[in-house]
Amino acid sequence: MMKRLLDVVAAAGGLLLTSPLLLVAAIAVRAEAGAPVLFTQERVGRHGRPFRILKFRTMRNDVGGAQVTTGHDPRITRSGRWLRSTKIDELPQLVNVLRGEMSLVGPRPEVAKYVAEWPAAARAEILSVRPGITDPASIAFRREAEELAEVVDPERHYVEVILPRKVAMYRDYVRTRSFVGDLKIIFRTLRTVAED
């Protein structure tokens, strides 16, 4: 109950306080890359229910490619690099929080193909809670794109090296989560973004 109350109050307040920044970001994306301004993608949510995650679009529309993104990905626009480096591209997920699809803190939601890679027991445990905008794995892997840029096969490296480490951290979060712990993770995230 307290966690959901925090989610609603903080998400609503966050959208209100950052509305000028959201407008600037939307204008920047539209000016450089055209419509749509928002990127949506189906992710796996609580109890395995799919939902559409919202982000500011940081890539061009005219190219395909892998679902993992490296630091030097040519698909990323100039405005997209700024949005990614500041994490402003993630702010639209506050709408997902208000809808009840996500929480401020929780395991990051993955696409179905990567959730299928999780062991069955891990899948049941991780998907027992709402996915979040941030969590300990998000902080630990904040330079994930740079790591992926250094390997020959980023997709394979993500599945075989990064994903198992994330899954272990997701499970640890679910087992040890608390209201005070969530507050600490939020402040750690804000401090990390400010320092970067």
N, C-alpha and C positions, 0 to 999 in steps of 0.2 A: 504493500500500500504506500509506504513512504517513498520507495523507489519510483513508483509510477507518478506520484505527486511531484517529486523532484523533476522527473522527465518533462512533465507537462508545463510546469512553471518555468523551468530553465529554457525549454525549447521555445515557448511563447515569448519569453523575455529576450532570448537570444535573437529571434527573428526580428523583433521590434528594434532592438539596439543596433543590429547590423544591417538594417534595411537600406541605409545609404550605401554601404559597402556592397550589398547584394545588387543594387541598381548599377553601380559602377562596373561590377563584374559582368553583369548581363550585357551592358552596353559594349564592353570590351570584346566579349565573345561574339556578339552579333556583328560588330564592325569588322572583325578579322575573319570570322569563319561563317557568318550568315546564320540562318536558322537551321535547326532549333538551338536555343540557348542552353537547354538542359539535356543532359545525357541520362537516359534511363536504361536499366538492365535488370533482367530477372535474377533475383538472388533467392536463396533458400532461407526462410525465416523460422520462427519458433514452431516446433512440432512439425517441421518439414513443409510448412505452407509457403508457397512462392509469393514474392511481392516485387514491386518495381522500385529499385533504389534510385534516388535522385542525386545528381551531381551537376555542377556546371560542366559543359562540354569543353574538353581540353585538347581534342584531336580533330583533325579534318574529317569531313564526311565521305570523302572520295576514295578512301583506302580501307582495306580489310586488315587482317593480321592476327597475331596471337592474342590471347586474352590476358597474358601477362605483359606488363609494360616495362621496358628498360629505360635507364636514364637518358640515353641518346636516341630514343625512338623518333624516327623522322615524321611520324604521324602527329606528334605533339606540336601545337601552334605556339607562337611567341607568348600570347596571352595565357595559353595553357600552362606554360612553364612557370609563369608567375603565380597562377592560381594553385598549381600543385605545390610549389615551394612554400607558399604561405598557408596551405591547407584550406584556402577559401573555397576551393572547388567542392569541399565536403559540406559546407554550410546548408545547402538545400536539404540535407538529410534531417535537419531539424523538423521538416515537414513530415518525414517518415516517422519521427519520434512522436509528433502530435497525433498521427493516425494510429499509433499503437503498434506499428510494424517493427519499430526499432526502439532501443533505449539509448540514453547517453553513453552508458558503459555496458559492454557485453562483447562476446566474441564477434569479430568482424564477419559479416555475412559473405559467403562464397557463392559462386555460380554452381549449378548442379553437378557439372563434370568434376569439380574438385571435391565437393561434398561426397561424391561417390568413391573417392580415394580414401576417405576416412574409414578406419575400422568400425564395424557395426556398433560396438559398445561405445566408442567415442562419439559416433554420430548421434546416438540416443541421448547421451549426456549433454553434449554441446547444444543440441537443438531443443533442450528442455527449457532454455531461457531465450529471451528476446536478444537478437543480435544487437551490437552497439556501434556507435560512431567511433568510440575508442576503447581500448583495453590494453593490458600490459604488452601483448604481442604487437600492437600498433606502435607503441613507443619503442620496443626493442628492434622492430624491423622498419623504422622510419626511413632508412636508407636502402630499402629493398631494391628499388629501381637501379641504384648504383651497383649493387651486388650482381644483379641480373645482367647488367651491361658488360660485366667482366668475364662472362662465361660463354662458351660456344653455343650451347643449347639452353636458352633461358627457360623455356617451357619445362624441359626435363629437370633442370636444376630446381625449379620451383616445386615440382611434384615430389622429387626424390630427396631434396635437402631442406628447403624452407618449410614446405607444408607440414611435414611431421613435427618440426619444432613448434610451429604455430599451434598445431592440434594439441600438443602437450601443454602449452601455455593456456589455450582455451579451456582445457579440462581442469587445470589448476585453478583458473579463475572461477569456474562454475562451482567447484568444491569449496572454495574459501571465500566466496563473495559476501560482502556485507555493505550496509549503507555507508558506514564510515570509510570502508575500503574503496567504495566507488568515488566518494568525494576526493580521496587521496589521488586516485587515478586521474580524475578530471584536472586537479591542480598540477599533477605531474605532466599531463598532456599540454596544458596551457604554458607551463614553464618551458617545456621542450620546444614547442612551436616558437616561442619568443626568443629562445636562445639560438635556434636555427636561422 
